[in-house]
Amino acid sequence: MQMSYAPRIAPLLQISARRVESVLELLETGATIPFIARYRKEATGELDEVQIADIQDAWKKMQELDKRREAILASIEEQGKLTPELKAAIERAMTMTELEDLYLPYKQKRKTRASMAIEKGLEPLAKRLFAQKDKSGIETIAAAYITDQVPTADDALQGARDIIAEWINEDKKARDKIRRHFEKGAVIASRLVKGKEEEGKKYLDYFDWSEPLAKCPSHRLLAMRRGEEEGFLRVAIAPEEERAVQDLDDMYIIGYGESAAEVRTALKDSYKRLLLPSIETEFRNSSKEKADTEAIRVFAENLRQLLLSSPLGEKKVMGIDPGFRTGCKVVCLDASGTLLYNTAIYPHEPQRHVFESQSEIEHLVEKYQIEAISVGNGTAGRETMDFLRKCKFGSPVEIFQVNEAGASIYSASDVAREEFPTQDITVRGAVSIGRRLMDPLAELVKIDPKSIGVGQYQHDVNQNLLKDGLDRTVESCVNAVGINLNTASKHLLTYVSGLGPVLAQNIVNHRAENGPFKKRSDLKKVARLGDKAFEQCAGFLRIREAANPLDNTAVHPERYTLVEEMAADLGCKIVDLVHDKALRSQIDPKKYVRGDVGLPTLQDILKELEKPGLDPRGAAKTFEFANVHTLDDLHPGMILPGIVTNITNFGAFVDIGVKDSGLVHVSQLADKFVRDPMEVVSLGQQVTVRVVEVDYARKRVALSMKGL
């Protein structure tokens, strides 16, 4: 690691260089973000996962910058044009844009108007004009450059102007000047492509739209770009032309007369033909990158909330994938999620086998001792919930509706085929719906996060950045919850700190061959799981009913001796510390501060002793919609219960029991001003809303939470 990275990153993130350096050292040794955040608090000054991830991202960007810097230096040196001053400027450059500006005059180009003019011998004329000392007689001067390739004086002047235009375009000062105009006053404007009115009507809001680029929210920018890519809109980004050209004029026009007029003409051409398109591309890219970052942030936070949805736990569950014509697919699962039985019922139109379906459900609930029923929220989901509430069960059975987004993706995946090779996709989908109630996190990790159906414009953003962001979110959630080592699937284990697909499979294989793990240290017997992997993963894996109670906590094995010392000082066993609050209250954490163990780690240990094995996600809650089923049942002023199904920058979508979710605009989320909807609502939250407006033609429902 280049130690210079820490001082460079620190001011960017407003984190001390010492902390940044500690994080970089840990990352270089193979430590993961969850591990560093949880178990190396003293080294980092208690930086959280977001801050550590920001350091990692900045580090990667700087490594890319340095790699590009080396390539540019080598290229210019090979051309024999690397002066000490240019080398120093390149070495000082702190951004990729600055580097590329410095390299632009030396970059190998395709043939340009300027390069062709230079080949025709017009560079001396361009230099003479650029000096702006000739107040008259330009035609006569240009005539001296007439050749077979340059038939007239006008052709000579045009070639000279092309060369000057390129010089201005390649001047870093000119590019910086135009960038400042873009930064201060660029406007993004979209216009309808003529003749596309009907085809592109979903982009009606953007047929004639403009606003300052700096104020354009990510969802609007991504919508305009999508409309442009689909051929319905033309989108442009530009500052006020007159001011930009005047600034260039002030920079380059140093004389008057005919030569200065030629330079002014070249300058305007340079702006329109070269500078404006080039800098517009930069700002298109940078604004898209910002919009992507914001959209990915929203998507990742939605995903986090969905993954951390409250689990029902290890109970016997019936999963139902609802449907009308094709019927409802029904599966019965044991407390570990194993498929026991599957069938189909047809309680809805067109078959309407209500009595037979009711009898079958009641029979299966009794036979398999079902404790809860999980129903997908897709087509016929609401009707199936109503049907189930009319069934009579011999013992209490809770009925839940779960978000089934991505269940069809899972059912057709290699993962599902591997789990259920003899079952068709409908059965696999119903199993996924049942397991999502039992443990949303364990089931959803099997699905590509992009298919889970939360977020905005996920198909329009940079797919590599999206994958990195979502994978990081899944990893964070898995490690925050802690995983049961003896029941976790290989897909869940893959996201545990320090593991990955190979070690996850090896753990599953070891478990199958040797039975359940008895203690965490047994992980070292797993093929290819060395000391580093053990260090990274052990604290995030739990063993229920282990001989050592610490094996069912987030206390890392490297701190077991410390807890043993606490117990010895109190003359008791570790298990006594877990069960006896009075004993724990006698522990003075300051007494055990030493070396790399500080109060943050000690406080974490004491918290774990209070609640070993506790799932931080809380318990699942049932929900019941009001007596509304279609848009026709709604009218302004109605107060209804609902569930938040998606959160965007412009508001929250709420399922109120009709086919189409309603939107609570960000301005209607609370009585006070709200900048970020996530400040007010979370995914899956049960809320009360008021119907504001029903647009039957566009199938849209406007809702409000103000005053409720």
N, C-alpha and C positions, 0 to 999 in steps of 0.2 A: 504493500500500500504506500502511495506517495503521501507523506505526512502533511504535504501542503494542502490536501483536500479539506481538512478540518477547518483551518482558518478561512478558506474560501466559502465553505458551506455555512459556517456559523452566522455571519451577518445576513445572509439570505433568509435564513429561517428564524433568526433572532434566538438562537440557542447557543450557549457558551461553547467555545472551541474545545474545551476539555471534555464536555459531554459528547459532542459530535465525534471526537477522536475515539472515545471509549466505545461508542456504537460501531464505528467503522472497524475497530480492532475485533470486536465480537463478530461482526458480519463476516470478516475475512477468515475467521477460524471456523466458519460453518454454522454459527448460531442463527436460529430463526427469529423472526420478529416477535412471535408470541412468547418464546423462551426468554428473550432479552427483556421484554416488558414485564414479565412475571417474576423471573428469578435473578435478574441482575439490576435491581433498582438502585442499589448503592453505587454501582459503576456509572449509571446513566443519569443519576439525580432524579429517578422516578419518571423518566420520559414515558409517555404512553405509546400504544401501537401506532397511532396516526403520526406522531412526531418521528418515531423510528422509521416508519415507512417513508416519510418525507425526506429524511436523511439518506436513506438508501436510494431513492429516486434521484435526488440531487447528485449523489456520488456517481451513479450510472451516467447521468447526463454529462458530468464533468469528464468522465473517462472517455466518452464519445467525443467530446470537444477536443480533448488532448490528442486523441487518435487522429482526428481530422486536421488538427494543427500540424502534427508531424508530417502528414501527407502533403499539405500545402507547402510547407517549408521545403520538403524534398523536391516537389514539382518546380518551384520557382528557382531553387538552386540549380537544378538540372538545366534550366533555361539560361543559366548564367546571369540572372537578373536580381539575385538576392543581395540587397545592400544592407549594411548594418542597421540603418534606420528602419527599413522595411521589416527586417527580422525582429527588431525590438517591438515594433507595433504589433506584429503577429503574435509574439509571445505575451504581450499585454492583453490581447483581446479576450474578453470574458464571456462573449456570446457567439453562437454560431453565425448570427447575422453579421456581426462585426468582422468575423473571420472571412466570410464569403465576400463581403464588400472589399476587403483588402486584396483578396485573391482575384476578384473579377477582371482587372486589366490583364492578368497573366493566364487566365483560364483559356484552355483550348476551345475554340468556338467553331461552329459551322460557319460557312461563308455568310458575311453580313454585307449590307450596303457599304459600310465603312471599310471593311477589309478589301472589298473589290475596288473601291476608290483608291485605297493605298496601293494596291497592285498596279493601278493605272498611273501611279506617280503623282497623285494629287495631295499627298501629305504636306509638302512644303507650302502649297497654296493655303491649305487649312491652317497651318501655323501662322502664316502671314496675316490671314483674315482674323484669327483668334487674338493676335496682338492689337488689332483695332487702331492701327496707326495711319491707315490709308483712308483719308476722308473722301476721296473721289478716285476716278480712273479704275475702278474695280474690273470693268469689262476688259480694258486693255491688259491689265495684269493677268486676268484669267485666260486671255487669248494665247498667252505664251505657253499654256499647257494643252493646247489643242493637238491631238494626235489621231491616229486611225481609231483608237479606242475611245477617244474623247472628241467627238466631231465638232462641238461648238463651245463657246465661252460659257454659255448657260449650263452645259453639261459639266464643265469644269467646276463651276460654282456649286452646282448641286452635289457633286462628289465631295467637295470640300466641306459643305454643310453637313453631309452625312458623317464625315469623320468627326467634326466638332460635336455633333449630336451624340456620338458614341463616347467621346471624351467626357462630356457632361454626365452622361448616364453612368460612366464608370468612376466618377469622382465621388469618393466616400462622403464628402461634405454635402454635395448635392442630394445624395440619397438620404442622408440624415435629415436634411432640411425638409424634404417631401414626406419623410416618415413622421416628422413632428406635425405636419399638416394633417396627416391621416389620424394621428393619435388624438389631436385636439378637435378635429371637425369632420372626420369621415362620416358619410351618410350611406347607409345601406338601403337600396331601393329595389323593389321587385315590380315587374310589369308582366301582364298577360301576353303570352305568345299569340299573335293574331290567328283567329280561327279555332282556338282551343277552348272557347268559353264553356261549351257543354261538357267536353271530356274532363276539363280541369276544374269543375265547379267545386270540388272539395277544397280547392285553394282560393275560393272566392275572396276571403279576407285579404289576400295578397295580390290581387289583380292590379292594384294601384296603391302600393304601400311604400312609405319611406320613413326612416327614423334615424337618429344618431346611432352609429355602430356601437359606441360605448354603452348605450342604454338598452341595446337590443338583447332581451333575455334569451337564454340558450334554446328554449323550446321553439321560439319564433324563428331564430336563425336556422335551426335544423329543419323546420317546416319549409322555409323558403328554399333552402338548398335541396331538399327532397323534391319540391315542385320543379326546380330547375333541372335536376337530374332526370326527372320523368318527362321533361320536354314541354311543361305547361307554363313555366315562368322564365323570365330573364332577370337575373340578379346582378347588380353592379355595386361596387363600393368605391367611393371617391370623395375627396375633399372639395372645397370650392376652388375651381380652376383658376380664376383670375388672381386670387391672392397667392396661390402656389407659384404661378408663372411669374408674378411680380417679384417674389422673393428670389427666384432664380435670376431674374433680370438684375436685381440689385447685386447679386454675387458675381455675375460674369460680364455685364456691360460696363466697360471701363473707359470707352471712348465715344465718339459720335461720328456721324458720316456714314459712307457706304459700307465700310467693313464692319462697323458696329451693327448696322442694319442686317447684314448677312448673318452675324452671330446671333442676333435676336431671332431671326427666322429659324436658325438651327436649334436655338434653345427651345422655342415653342414646339418644334418637331420632336426634339428629344423628350420633352415632357409627355406629349400625347402618345408618341409611338413606342417609347422605351421606358421612361421612368414610371409613368402612371400604370401601365400594365404590370410592370415588374413589382412595384410596391403594392399594387392592389392584390397581386397573387400572394405576397407575404401576409397581408392583412386578412385575406380570405383564409389562409392556412392558420394564422394565429388565432383568429376569431373562432374558426372551426375547432381548433384545439381547446380553446377555453370552453366552448359550448359542449364539446365531448367530455371534458373533465367534469363539468357541472352535471351533465346527464348521467355520467357514470357514477358520480357521487350519490345522486338521487337513487339510481338503480341499486347501488351497493347498499345504501341504507335501508331501502325497501326489502332487499334480499336478507339483510341482517335481521330485520324485524320478523320476517317470515320464518327464517331458520330458527329463530329463538322463540317462536310461538310456543305457548304452554302445551306440554305433552300430557296425555291422559295417563301414560305410564303402562306398566305391564298388566293389562287387563284383557279379558277375552272379548274380542271385537268382531262385529259384523260389518263388512265393508260393502257399500252399494254404489255401483256406477249407474246412475239413473238414465232412463231413455223412454221414449214413447213407442214408436213402431217396433224397434228392435228389443224392447223390454228392458228391465233393470237387471244387471248382472249382480249376483249376490255371492259373497264369499264369507266363510267363517274362519276366523283365525284364533289360535291359542294365545296365551299371554306373551309368548315370545315372538309372535307374528308369523308362525308357521301355518301354512294353508291346510285346513282340515277338510273343507267341503266347498263346492261351488255349484250354483244353479242359476236359473233365470226365472223371473216372475213378470207378469204382464198386467199390472193394475190400472194402467192408463189407456187412453185412446191409442189405436183403434180397437184393441182387443177387449179392454175393460173386464179382465178376469179378477175383479176386486176380492170376492170371497175366497177364491182359491189362493190368491196371492197372500191374503191376510192369514189364512190357515197355515200356509207354508212358512211364513216369517215367524209366527208364534211357535210353530213346531221346532224350527231351527234354533230359536232363542232358548227354548227349554232344553233341547237335546245337547247343545254345545255350551250351555250355561253362559250365554252371552251377557256381558255386563254393560256394553255400550254399542251404539250403532253409528257408523260414520257414513254420511251421504255426500256425494260430490255436488258441487254447486252449479253444475252445467245444465244442459237441457233436461227438463223435467225434474230438476233438483228440488225446486219449491213444492211441486205436486207430490213428490215422493215423501218429503218431510210431512206434509199434511196427511198423506195416507198412513204413514207409520204411527202418527199420534192417535189414530183411531184403533190401532191394534191393542189387544189386551194381553199383558204379560203377567206371568205368575210371580215375578220378582221385579224390583225396580230396574229399569233399563234407561240409561241416558241416551238422548238422541242429539247428535251433533251434525252440523253441516261444515264441510271443509273445502278449502280452495283446491279444485282439481286441476288447475293449470299445469300443463306438462305431463299429466298422467298418461296421455296417449303417446307422448314422445317416449316416456319410460317403457311403456308396454311393447313398443316395437324395437327397443334398443338391444344391444348385445348383452347388457347387464341383465335385462329381464329374461332374455332367452336362456342365459346361463342359469338363472335362478329357477325358471319354470319352463324347461325344454318341451314338456308335453302339453302345456296349456296354451290356449289361443290368446290373442292380445286383449280380448275383452275381460278375461279372467285376471290377467296380469294388471290391467288398469284398476279393477275393483280391489285387488290386493293392495295396490299402491295407495288408494283412497283410504282403506282401513288402517294401514300402517302409518299414514300421515297423522292420524288422530293419536295413535299410540306414542309416536316420537317423530315429529315433523323433521327434525334435523337429520336423523338417521336415514329417513326415506328420501328427502329432497337432495341429499348429496349425490344420489345416483343419477340425477338429471342435469343436463347442461343448464347452468344458471340462466342463460338467455331464453330458455324455453319455459321458465317458471311464470312468466306473464306479469312481472312488476317492473315499474320504471317507465321511461319515455324514450322513444326513438332509438331503441337499442340496436336496430339494424342499420342505423345511419352513422353511428359513431365509429371511431377507430376500433376495429375488432380485436387487435392485439392488446390495446390498452384496456378494453372492456374485459377481456379474458383475465388479464393480470389483476384488475381491480376486483372482479367477482371471485376469482380463486382466492385472493388474499382475504376477502370477506368470509368465504366459507371456512378457510383455515382458522381465522380469528374466532368464529362462532364455535367451531368444533372444539378448539382448545379452551375457550372460555367456559364451556359447559363441563368438559371432562368426559371421557369415554370409558364405558365398561369393557375392559380388556377381554372378558370371556364371552361377550355376546356381540360385540361390534363386527359389522361386515367389513370385508376388505376395502369397500368403497369409502366407508367412514374412517377406517384406520389410515387410509391414504393421506387424509388431510391432517393427521396428527403431526405435530412438530417433529421434524427429524426423520420421518418415515418415508412415505412415497409408495408407489404401486408395488415395487419388488418386495420391500420389507413388510408391507401390509399383507401381501399374499403369503410370505414366509411365516408370519405370525398365525394366520389362519391355518396353514398347513401344520404348524407345530401344535396348535390347539387340537386339530383333528387327530393327530398321531399320538399325542401324549395326554390328552384331557385338559381340563381347565387349568389356568395358571393359579398357583397357590400363593405366590408372592411376586412382587415386582422384579426382584433380582433374577427370577426365572427367565425374564426377557433376554438375558445375556446368553441363554442357551439357543435362542432362535438363530437360524442360519444367517450369516452376514450382518447380524445386528451387533456392531461393535460398541466400544465405550462412548464414542461421540454421539452415535444415534441414541444410545441408552440415556445419556445425559439430557439430550434434547426432548425425548418423548416421555420419559418415565413419569414426570410430574403431572402429565395430562391424562394418564391412564389410571383407571380405578379397578380395584379387585374387591368385590363385595364379600363380606364375611371372611376376610383374610385374617390370619392369626395375628398379624400386626395391624392394628386399626389405622395406622398412618398410610397403609396401602390403599385405603379408600378415601384419601384426602388429596388436596393439592400440595401438601407438604412434599418437597422434593427429597428423594432418598439421600442426597448429599447433606441434608439437615437432620436426618434421623438421630444421629449421635447427640445433636444439640437438644432435641426433645427428650432423649433418654437422660441427658444430664439434668434437665428441668425436673423430670420425674424423680431421679435419684436424690436431688436436693430436697424434695418434699417427702422422701421416704415412701414413694408409691410407684405403681406401674403406669405405663403410658395409657392403658385402658381406663385407669382411674381418672387420669386427667381429662379424658374425653367425657366421662359420665358425671364428673363432680365439678360443678361450677365453683364451689367454695375453694377447692384446691387450685383451680385455674386463677382465681382472684388473688392468690398468694404469690403468683409469679411476677417478679419485677423484670420486665424485658431489658431494662438498662444494664442489668447484671450480666447479660449474655452478649452484649455488644463487643465485637472483636474482629480484627482483620477486615474481611470482606462481608461480615455480617453486621448490618446496622438495624436501626429501629424499623424501617419499612419491612424488611424480611421477617423480623420477629413479630411484628403486628400481624402480618399475613398468617404466620404459623398459629398464633393464638386464635385468630378468627376461624381457621380450619379446625382447630381442636373443639371449638364450640359447635360446629355443624358438619361433622364428617359425612361425606356422601350426599350432601344436600344439593338437589338440582336447582340452579338459580333461576329457572324459567317459570316457576309458579305452576298453578294447576289449570287445566282446561275448563272452560265454562260453556254451558249450553246457551242457546239463543233462540228466540222465537220472533218471527216477523209479525207485523200487523196484518189485518185481513185485507191486503191489497195484492193483486196478482198481475195486473196489466196497467199500461199507461192510462187506460180509460177509467181505472179506479182512483186515479189521483186528481186532486184539485188544489190550487194554491191555498196555503194556510194550514194544510194538514200537518200534524205533528206525528212523526213516525220514528220507530227504532231502526237502526241500520248498522252495517258492519263496514268499516273502511277496507276497501279492496286494493287500492293503489293510491300512491301519493306522488304528485308531480310538483314542479315549481309553481304552477299556477293554481293549485288547489288539490283537493282530495276527492277521489271517487268513492261513493258509498252505495252498497247494495241495500236496497230497501224492500226487496222481495218481488220486484217486477223484473222483466227480462233485461232491461237496460239500466246500468248503474247510473245514479245521479251524480252531478258534480257540485261540490261545495267550493266555490271560487275562493281563492286565498283571502279576498276582501270580506267573505262571509263566514270565516272560520271562528272568529271571536269578536267580542265587543271592542277590543283594542286592536291597534295596528299590528299586523303579523307580516314579517318579512319572509320567513321560511315556514311552510305548512307543517314541517316536522317538529316545530316548536309546540304545536297544539295537538296533533293527532299522530297515532302510530298505526301501522298495518295490523289489521285484525281487531282493532279497537271497536268496542260496541258503543255507538253514539246515538244521540237523539237529534233529529233534523226537522226542519220545516220546509215544506214544498213551496218554492217561490214562483216557478213557472214551468209549464209543461209544453214542449214544442213537439206536437204529434207528428208533424211532417218530417222533422229531422231526428225523431226519436231521442230527444234530449230532455233531461230533467234538471232544472236548476234548484239547488237546495241551499239552506242556510242553517248555521248553528248559532247565530247571534241571539243573545237573550235566552238561550236554553241551557 
